[in-house]
Structures are given as structure tokens and as C-alpha cells.
Amino acid sequence: MIRFHAFPNYLKRRGIPYYFVYYFLLALSAIYCIFCATLLVTQVITKYIVNKNFMNQEYVSTPFNFCGLSPELSSFENSRVIILPVPYDLTTSYLSGTRHGPLAIINASTHLELFDDEIKREVALIGIHTLPAIETVTSGPADMIQQVETACAQMVNTGKFPVLLGGEHSITLGMVQALNKKYRNIGVLQLDAHADLRDSYQGSPYNHACIGRRIHEHCLLTQAGIRSLSAEEFEFLSDTNISTFFADYIKNNKGWVDEVIERLPQDIYISIDLDVFDPSIMPSVGTPEPGGLDWHEMLRFLRTVSKKKHIVGFDIVELCPQPTNPGPDFLAAKLCYKLLGYIYYP
């Protein structure tokens, strides 16, 4: 082993000049620097090529609209259906969160199979355009309903088929008011667990618990699936021309579908509060009630109505999404898709 302090003597004994060692070390340093520079340049060039290829490559992404449709099937010009999300739940009285319903339905719809095995068609080929969510206001439900009516009037004037996704049930009134100006004898079919016939609730006549009463002031109202109402609402029903089919009656009468249809005018708007379903398949609602309708029961009813009546629009409201249970979100999305199929391919 050569100690550092003895290194000069070692070179002298060997006859190696100092300048040789100097140039040798200098050469090693130069080689090392060239190696490092080459490595750095290689990394830069590689990163540039990878990024350039990534930016230039064509890759598939799902558009965020109802059913995740391509522009050919979702543009306004190519669509026969317009969907308006209304994320509003100011008057919700039990479980809040229905303002998240429209987003959850649209998100779930992107996972639907477009081919409907019952109709034997891809319903989405009719074209479905999803509008941006309507801007909500917190000044009160009356102002919000007016805002919905203004937006719905524009939808109706396009001649395309209007659909609302809620949101709480009070938003339905805005659409009904807009359609009532176009159709002289329109009727509303309310599918709901609750009668919603209070004249006022929690200080507002436009609370979601009053929507049935407000609709009745504008047009003929028929209700089905009802299984919850107050004494005030029950007394009010006896003095009106509202046709109400309670869930218990539906469960015990095979001819209930034809009976409901007989009470409807030719032009109808359907409002579906998702709590009309039994909570065993639809727990994600603001006010769940046991004893509701099941999936196939509802589909058979809607398909029959679609064959015999002219449906001019519909809404699906009161979905209150549960982050750990996306099943109800998917049910709501598929219900919307199935009903569109029944309407266009009865």
C-alpha cells in the first residue's frame, strides 16, 4: 500500500514524471464529464420524445354527459332529447343532499349499456343532449321555480323532448308551468310515496311537500304509489278531482294500471319522485317510505302508459346519493333511459 505522503517518492523511484500523472487525472475528469453530459442529454431527449408521442396519440375518453355519448349523439343539433340538471334542495325536510342527485345520475349513466334488451334497440341513437346544470338561487323556492320555468320554456320552444333531473321535488312546478302554456289540457302523473298536498310547509307554499297542491292549481293531477300523507292532505283530497292511487290499493288490485290510465288526459307530464320505489331497492332518497313499488312493477306501468298516452316530458327527482352505495344512482339513470326508450319505441 502506498501512503499519500510517500507518493512523490514512489513516482520518482519508478521514473514517472509528475506531468504524466497530471494529464492522466485530467483525462479521467474529462471522460467523466462527457459521460455525465451524455447521460443528461439522453434523458432530456427521451423525455421530449415520450411527451411528444403522448400529446400526439389518439386515446379514448368518456364525455361527461348523459350516457357518455359522442358529439354525434349528444350535440344539440343532433338530439331529440334535452336533459336539464337542477341541483337544488333548499326545502328538503329530512335528509339533505338531493342537490347532488343530477351529477350522480349523469355519472352513473356513463356506465349504462346503450342496447336495451327489452326494446331491442340502442335508445341513445335518438340523440340526448345534456345541458349545463341550472344556476341555483338561495333567495327562496319561489325564485328558484321561476328560474326553472324560464329555462324550461326555452327547452319547450325548441321542439325537443324535455327532461329534468333533480334535485328536490319543488322544481317540477317550473316545468309544469312552462308546459301548461303550450298544451291546453295537459295532465300530470305524479309517482310518489307522499301526497305532497300541503298548502304550506315550514313557512313556504313552494316547499317540496307542497308540490302536488301547486300542480293541482294548474292542471289535472293523478297520483300513484302514495303511502304517506297528513290528516290535512287526506281531508283536502276528498274535496278535489285529484285521483290518488295508494300503494296498498296498487298491491292488491291487478287492474290498477288501466285504472290509472283511464284518469289521465291524452297529453301528460310524468314526475317521478324516486321514493315511490321501495327503500329496499331505492334507499337513497330524502324521505324514504316502506312499502313502495318494485322495479319491474314500475317498468310495466310506464311502458303501458307510454303506449296509450302522449308523454310531453318527465322528471326524476329526490335522489340523495350515498357515497358507499352507487346502486340507487344507477337505478335512477337506467329508469331515465328506459322511459326514453318506451316513449320513442312504444
C-alpha positions as CSV (number, residue, x, y, z in Angstrom):
1,M,0.0,0.0,0.0
2,I,1.3,3.4,-1.0
3,R,0.8,6.1,1.6
4,F,-0.2,9.5,0.2
5,H,2.8,11.4,1.7
6,A,5.1,8.7,0.1
7,F,3.5,9.0,-3.3
8,P,6.0,11.5,-4.8
9,N,9.0,9.3,-3.8
10,Y,7.1,6.3,-5.4
11,L,6.9,8.2,-8.7
12,K,10.5,9.3,-8.5
13,R,11.7,5.7,-7.9
14,R,9.6,4.4,-10.8
15,G,10.8,7.2,-13.1
16,I,7.3,8.5,-13.8
17,P,7.2,12.3,-14.4
18,Y,4.7,14.4,-12.4
19,Y,3.1,15.9,-15.5
20,F,2.1,12.5,-16.7
21,V,0.0,11.9,-13.6
22,Y,-1.5,15.4,-14.0
23,Y,-2.6,14.8,-17.6
24,F,-3.8,11.3,-16.7
25,L,-6.1,12.7,-14.0
26,L,-7.2,15.5,-16.3
27,A,-8.2,13.0,-18.9
28,L,-10.2,10.9,-16.4
29,S,-12.1,14.0,-15.3
30,A,-12.9,14.9,-19.0
31,I,-14.1,11.4,-19.6
32,Y,-16.4,11.6,-16.5
33,C,-17.8,14.9,-17.6
34,I,-18.5,13.7,-21.1
35,F,-20.2,10.6,-19.6
36,C,-22.4,12.8,-17.3
37,A,-23.3,15.2,-20.2
38,T,-24.2,12.3,-22.5
39,L,-26.5,10.8,-19.8
40,L,-28.2,14.1,-19.2
41,V,-28.8,14.8,-22.9
42,T,-30.1,11.2,-23.4
43,Q,-32.7,11.7,-20.5
44,V,-33.8,15.1,-21.9
45,I,-34.3,13.7,-25.4
46,T,-36.1,10.6,-24.2
47,K,-38.5,12.7,-22.1
48,Y,-39.2,15.0,-25.0
49,I,-39.9,12.1,-27.4
50,V,-42.2,10.4,-24.8
51,N,-44.1,13.6,-24.2
52,K,-44.4,14.4,-27.8
53,N,-45.8,11.0,-28.6
54,F,-48.3,11.2,-25.7
55,M,-49.6,14.6,-26.9
56,N,-49.9,13.4,-30.4
57,Q,-51.5,10.0,-29.8
58,E,-55.3,9.4,-30.1
59,Y,-56.8,7.9,-26.9
60,V,-60.4,7.2,-25.9
61,S,-62.1,9.2,-23.1
62,T,-65.7,9.2,-22.0
63,P,-67.5,12.5,-22.5
64,F,-69.3,13.7,-19.3
65,N,-72.9,13.8,-20.4
66,F,-75.9,11.5,-20.0
67,C,-74.8,8.1,-21.2
68,G,-71.3,9.4,-22.0
69,L,-72.3,9.9,-25.7
70,S,-70.1,11.1,-28.5
71,P,-70.7,14.5,-30.1
72,E,-72.6,12.8,-32.9
73,L,-75.2,11.6,-30.5
74,S,-75.1,14.4,-27.9
75,S,-74.9,17.6,-29.8
76,F,-77.9,19.9,-29.5
77,E,-78.5,19.8,-33.3
78,N,-78.4,16.0,-33.5
79,S,-80.5,15.3,-30.3
80,R,-84.2,14.8,-29.9
81,V,-84.0,14.9,-26.1
82,I,-82.7,17.7,-23.9
83,I,-81.8,16.9,-20.2
84,L,-81.5,19.8,-17.7
85,P,-79.8,19.0,-14.3
86,V,-81.3,21.0,-11.5
87,P,-79.1,20.6,-8.3
88,Y,-81.4,22.2,-5.8
89,D,-82.5,21.1,-2.3
90,L,-83.2,24.2,-0.3
91,T,-86.5,23.0,1.2
92,T,-85.5,19.4,1.9
93,S,-87.0,18.5,5.3
94,Y,-85.4,15.2,6.3
95,L,-82.2,14.0,4.6
96,S,-80.4,16.7,2.6
97,G,-78.2,16.1,-0.4
98,T,-80.6,15.8,-3.3
99,R,-78.7,18.7,-4.9
100,H,-76.1,16.0,-5.7
101,G,-78.6,13.9,-7.4
102,P,-78.3,15.1,-11.0
103,L,-74.5,14.7,-11.0
104,A,-74.8,11.2,-9.6
105,I,-77.4,10.2,-12.2
106,I,-75.3,11.5,-15.1
107,N,-72.1,9.9,-13.7
108,A,-73.9,6.5,-13.3
109,S,-75.4,6.8,-16.8
110,T,-72.0,6.7,-18.4
111,H,-71.8,3.1,-17.3
112,L,-75.1,2.0,-18.9
113,E,-75.2,-0.4,-21.8
114,L,-76.8,1.6,-24.7
115,F,-78.5,-1.5,-26.1
116,D,-81.8,-2.1,-24.3
117,D,-82.6,-5.8,-24.3
118,E,-86.3,-5.2,-23.8
119,I,-86.7,-2.8,-26.7
120,K,-84.0,-4.5,-28.8
121,R,-82.6,-1.1,-29.7
122,E,-79.9,1.4,-28.8
123,V,-82.1,4.1,-27.4
124,A,-79.2,6.6,-27.4
125,L,-79.4,6.8,-31.2
126,I,-82.3,9.3,-30.8
127,G,-79.7,11.8,-29.6
128,I,-79.6,13.0,-26.0
129,H,-78.2,16.5,-25.2
130,T,-77.2,17.3,-21.7
131,L,-77.4,21.0,-20.8
132,P,-75.2,22.6,-18.1
133,A,-76.7,22.5,-14.7
134,I,-79.0,25.4,-14.0
135,E,-77.7,28.0,-11.6
136,T,-79.4,27.7,-8.3
137,V,-80.6,30.6,-6.1
138,T,-81.0,30.7,-2.3
139,S,-83.4,33.6,-2.1
140,G,-86.3,31.1,-1.8
141,P,-88.1,28.3,-3.7
142,A,-90.4,30.7,-5.5
143,D,-87.5,32.4,-7.2
144,M,-85.9,29.0,-8.0
145,I,-89.1,27.7,-9.5
146,Q,-89.3,30.9,-11.6
147,Q,-85.8,30.3,-12.8
148,V,-86.6,26.7,-13.7
149,E,-89.7,27.8,-15.6
150,T,-87.7,30.3,-17.7
151,A,-85.2,27.6,-18.6
152,C,-87.9,25.0,-19.3
153,A,-89.8,27.4,-21.5
154,Q,-86.7,27.7,-23.7
155,M,-86.4,23.9,-23.8
156,V,-90.1,23.5,-24.8
157,N,-89.8,26.1,-27.5
158,T,-87.0,24.1,-29.2
159,G,-89.5,21.4,-30.0
160,K,-87.2,18.8,-28.4
161,F,-88.3,16.4,-25.6
162,P,-87.6,17.9,-22.2
163,V,-86.2,16.0,-19.1
164,L,-85.4,17.4,-15.7
165,L,-83.0,15.7,-13.2
166,G,-83.4,16.9,-9.6
167,G,-82.9,18.0,-7.1
168,E,-85.9,18.2,-4.8
169,H,-89.4,17.8,-6.0
170,S,-90.4,21.5,-5.9
171,I,-88.6,22.1,-9.2
172,T,-91.3,20.2,-11.1
173,L,-93.6,23.2,-10.8
174,G,-91.4,25.2,-13.1
175,M,-91.6,22.6,-15.9
176,V,-95.4,22.2,-15.4
177,Q,-95.9,26.0,-15.7
178,A,-93.9,26.1,-18.9
179,L,-95.7,23.1,-20.5
180,N,-99.1,24.4,-19.4
181,K,-98.6,27.4,-21.8
182,K,-98.1,25.0,-24.7
183,Y,-100.6,22.2,-24.0
184,R,-104.2,23.2,-23.3
185,N,-105.3,20.1,-21.5
186,I,-102.1,18.7,-20.0
187,G,-102.2,16.4,-17.0
188,V,-99.5,15.4,-14.5
189,L,-98.9,11.9,-13.4
190,Q,-97.1,12.1,-10.0
191,L,-95.4,8.9,-9.0
192,D,-94.5,9.4,-5.3
193,A,-94.6,7.9,-1.8
194,H,-96.0,11.2,-0.5
195,A,-99.2,13.1,-1.5
196,D,-97.3,16.5,-1.3
197,L,-100.7,18.3,-0.9
198,R,-99.9,20.6,2.0
199,D,-100.9,24.2,1.3
200,S,-97.8,25.3,3.1
201,Y,-94.9,23.6,4.9
202,Q,-92.2,25.1,7.1
203,G,-93.4,28.6,6.1
204,S,-93.4,28.2,2.4
205,P,-96.2,27.2,-0.1
206,Y,-93.4,26.1,-2.5
207,N,-91.8,23.6,-0.2
208,H,-91.2,20.2,-1.7
209,A,-94.1,18.9,0.5
210,C,-96.5,21.2,-1.4
211,I,-95.7,20.3,-5.0
212,G,-98.8,18.3,-5.6
213,R,-101.0,21.1,-4.3
214,R,-99.4,23.6,-6.6
215,I,-99.6,21.3,-9.6
216,H,-103.3,20.8,-8.9
217,E,-103.8,24.6,-9.2
218,H,-102.5,24.5,-12.8
219,C,-103.8,21.2,-14.3
220,L,-105.3,17.8,-13.7
221,L,-103.3,15.7,-11.2
222,T,-103.2,11.9,-10.9
223,Q,-101.1,10.3,-8.2
224,A,-99.8,6.7,-7.8
225,G,-97.8,4.9,-5.2
226,I,-98.9,7.2,-2.3
227,R,-98.4,5.8,1.2
228,S,-97.8,8.8,3.4
229,L,-99.9,11.9,3.9
230,S,-101.2,14.2,6.7
231,A,-104.8,14.5,8.0
232,E,-105.0,17.9,6.3
233,E,-104.0,16.4,3.0
234,F,-106.4,13.4,3.4
235,E,-109.3,15.9,4.0
236,F,-108.3,18.0,1.1
237,L,-108.3,15.0,-1.3
238,S,-112.0,14.3,-0.5
239,D,-112.9,17.8,-1.9
240,T,-110.9,17.7,-5.2
241,N,-110.8,15.9,-8.5
242,I,-107.4,14.6,-7.8
243,S,-107.1,10.8,-8.5
244,T,-104.9,9.2,-5.9
245,F,-103.9,5.5,-6.1
246,F,-102.4,4.4,-2.8
247,A,-99.6,1.8,-2.7
248,D,-101.8,-0.6,-0.7
249,Y,-104.5,-0.4,-3.4
250,I,-101.9,-1.0,-6.1
251,K,-100.5,-4.1,-4.4
252,N,-104.0,-5.6,-4.1
253,N,-105.5,-4.8,-7.4
254,K,-104.2,-6.3,-10.7
255,G,-106.1,-3.8,-12.8
256,W,-104.6,-0.7,-11.2
257,V,-102.6,0.2,-14.3
258,D,-105.6,0.5,-16.5
259,E,-107.5,2.4,-13.8
260,V,-104.7,5.0,-13.5
261,I,-104.5,5.4,-17.3
262,E,-108.3,6.0,-17.5
263,R,-107.9,9.0,-15.3
264,L,-105.2,10.6,-17.5
265,P,-105.8,13.1,-20.3
266,Q,-104.0,12.4,-23.6
267,D,-101.1,14.8,-23.1
268,I,-99.3,14.1,-19.8
269,Y,-96.1,15.0,-17.9
270,I,-94.7,12.4,-15.6
271,S,-93.0,13.4,-12.4
272,I,-91.1,10.6,-10.7
273,D,-90.1,11.1,-7.1
274,L,-87.7,8.2,-6.5
275,D,-89.2,7.4,-3.1
276,V,-92.1,5.9,-5.0
277,F,-89.9,2.8,-5.0
278,D,-89.5,0.6,-2.0
279,P,-86.4,1.5,0.0
280,S,-85.1,-2.0,-0.4
281,I,-84.1,-1.0,-4.0
282,M,-84.1,2.8,-3.6
283,P,-82.7,3.8,-0.1
284,S,-81.0,7.0,-1.5
285,V,-83.9,9.4,-1.2
286,G,-84.6,12.4,1.1
287,T,-87.7,10.9,2.7
288,P,-87.8,7.1,2.4
289,E,-91.1,5.2,3.0
290,P,-91.5,1.4,3.2
291,G,-94.0,-0.5,1.1
292,G,-93.1,1.1,-2.3
293,L,-93.2,-0.2,-5.9
294,D,-90.6,-2.6,-7.2
295,W,-88.5,-2.3,-10.4
296,H,-90.5,-4.5,-12.8
297,E,-93.8,-3.2,-11.5
298,M,-92.8,0.3,-12.4
299,L,-91.4,-0.6,-15.8
300,R,-94.6,-2.4,-16.8
301,F,-96.7,0.5,-15.7
302,L,-94.5,3.1,-17.6
303,R,-94.4,1.1,-20.8
304,T,-98.2,0.7,-20.8
305,V,-98.7,4.5,-20.2
306,S,-96.2,5.2,-23.0
307,K,-98.2,3.1,-25.4
308,K,-101.6,4.7,-24.6
309,K,-100.8,8.4,-23.8
310,H,-98.7,11.2,-25.3
311,I,-95.9,11.9,-22.8
312,V,-94.6,15.5,-23.3
313,G,-91.8,15.4,-20.8
314,F,-90.8,13.9,-17.4
315,D,-88.6,14.5,-14.4
316,I,-86.7,12.2,-12.0
317,V,-86.2,13.9,-8.6
318,E,-85.2,13.4,-5.0
319,L,-82.2,11.2,-5.4
320,C,-80.0,11.7,-2.4
321,P,-76.8,9.9,-3.3
322,Q,-74.9,7.7,-0.7
323,P,-71.2,7.6,-1.5
324,T,-70.9,4.0,-0.4
325,N,-73.9,2.7,-2.3
326,P,-74.0,3.7,-6.0
327,G,-76.7,1.2,-6.9
328,P,-79.6,3.7,-6.5
329,D,-77.7,6.2,-8.7
330,F,-77.6,3.6,-11.4
331,L,-81.2,2.7,-10.9
332,A,-82.2,6.3,-11.5
333,A,-80.1,6.6,-14.6
334,K,-81.4,3.4,-16.1
335,L,-85.0,4.4,-15.2
336,C,-84.5,7.6,-17.2
337,Y,-83.0,5.6,-20.2
338,K,-85.8,3.0,-20.1
339,L,-88.5,5.6,-20.1
340,L,-87.0,7.4,-23.0
341,G,-87.0,4.0,-24.8
342,Y,-90.6,3.5,-24.0
343,I,-91.5,6.9,-25.3
344,Y,-89.7,6.7,-28.6
345,Y,-90.2,3.0,-29.2
346,P,-93.6,2.2,-27.6
